[in-house]
């Protein structure tokens, strides 16, 4: 029944390896899904949720972006950072959200606004996934 071989790797570890039915990724130009016999592609993805449909269940991952390659029914995800919904520490994500909001509210010249906005986006993504999905 499984259709694709998926490998998800982050700089810290191998996150997932196994047979899947499909994967949905937050592409930089919009979400896209990979099914069996997908055309070969290399693409980037943004902060968001990666959904992996397994033969018996579905897994959800919070990611901060990365690259995906699809070739011959093999999918390789190289994620800048990634964690499954069950691994997300909600308290830590809420604290990160508060810190980012505080930095953005300060409007100091010393604050890197883009970096604070990215931190806020990552925290909000992690909170949403943890509260919505706890696989």
C-alpha positions in Angstrom: 0.0 0.0 0.0 2.9 2.4 0.7 3.8 4.4 -2.4 6.9 6.5 -1.6 10.1 6.3 0.4 10.5 9.4 2.6 13.6 10.6 4.5 13.5 13.7 6.6 16.9 15.0 7.8 17.8 18.1 9.9 21.3 19.3 10.8 20.8 17.7 14.2 19.5 14.2 13.3 17.5 12.0 11.0 13.9 12.8 11.9 12.0 10.2 9.8 12.7 7.4 7.4 10.0 5.1 5.9 7.3 4.3 3.5 4.5 6.9 3.1 1.4 7.5 1.0 1.9 11.2 0.5 3.6 14.3 1.9 2.3 17.9 1.8 4.9 20.7 2.1 4.6 24.5 2.6 6.4 25.5 -0.6 7.8 29.0 -1.0 5.2 29.5 -3.7 2.4 27.7 -2.0 1.7 24.3 -0.4 2.1 21.3 -2.6 1.6 17.5 -2.3 3.8 14.7 -3.5 2.1 11.4 -4.4 3.4 8.2 -6.2 5.0 8.9 -9.6 5.4 12.6 -9.0 7.6 14.4 -11.5 11.2 15.0 -10.4 11.6 18.3 -8.5 13.8 20.2 -6.2 12.1 22.9 -4.3 12.4 25.1 -1.2 9.8 25.4 1.5 9.1 27.9 4.2 8.0 28.0 7.8 4.9 25.9 8.2 3.5 22.4 8.6 4.7 19.3 6.8 1.9 16.6 6.7 3.0 13.0 6.2 0.3 10.5 5.3 1.4 7.0 6.4 -0.3 3.8 5.6 -2.1 3.8 9.0 -1.9 7.3 10.3 -0.9 10.9 9.7 2.1 12.8 11.2 2.5 16.5 11.4 5.8 18.4 11.7 6.6 22.1 12.4 9.4 23.3 10.2 11.3 26.5 9.7 12.1 25.8 6.0 14.4 23.8 3.9 14.7 21.9 0.7 12.8 18.9 -0.8 13.9 16.6 -3.6 11.6 14.1 -5.3 13.1 11.5 -7.7 11.9 8.0 -8.6 9.3 7.8 -5.8 11.9 8.8 -3.2 11.5 12.0 -1.3 14.3 13.7 0.6 13.5 16.6 2.9 16.4 18.6 4.2 14.9 20.8 7.0 16.6 23.8 8.6 14.7 22.8 11.8 11.8 20.4 12.2 9.9 18.7 15.0 6.9 16.5 15.2 3.8 17.7 16.8 4.3 15.4 19.8 7.9 16.8 20.3 6.8 20.5 20.5 7.2 22.0 23.9 4.2 24.3 24.1 5.5 26.3 27.1 8.8 27.0 25.3 6.9 28.0 22.1 4.7 30.4 24.1 7.8 32.0 25.8 9.5 32.4 22.3 6.3 34.1 21.1 6.3 36.5 24.0 10.0 37.3 23.5 9.6 38.0 19.8 6.5 40.2 20.4 8.4 42.2 23.1 11.3 42.7 20.7 9.0 43.9 17.9 7.2 46.3 20.3 10.4 47.9 21.5 11.1 49.5 18.0 14.7 50.0 19.0 17.4 50.4 16.3 19.3 47.6 17.9 16.5 45.1 17.2 16.8 43.1 14.0 13.2 43.3 12.9 13.3 40.6 10.2 14.9 38.2 12.7 12.2 39.0 15.4 9.5 38.6 12.8 10.9 35.2 11.7 11.1 34.1 15.4 7.5 35.1 15.9 6.4 33.2 12.8 8.2 30.1 14.0 6.7 30.3 17.4 3.2 30.9 16.1 3.6 27.9 13.7 4.8 25.6 16.5 1.9 26.7 18.8 -0.7 26.2 16.1 0.5 22.7 15.2 0.8 21.6 18.9 -2.7 22.9 19.7 -4.2 21.4 16.5 -2.4 18.1 16.1 -0.9 16.0 18.8 -0.2 12.8 16.8 
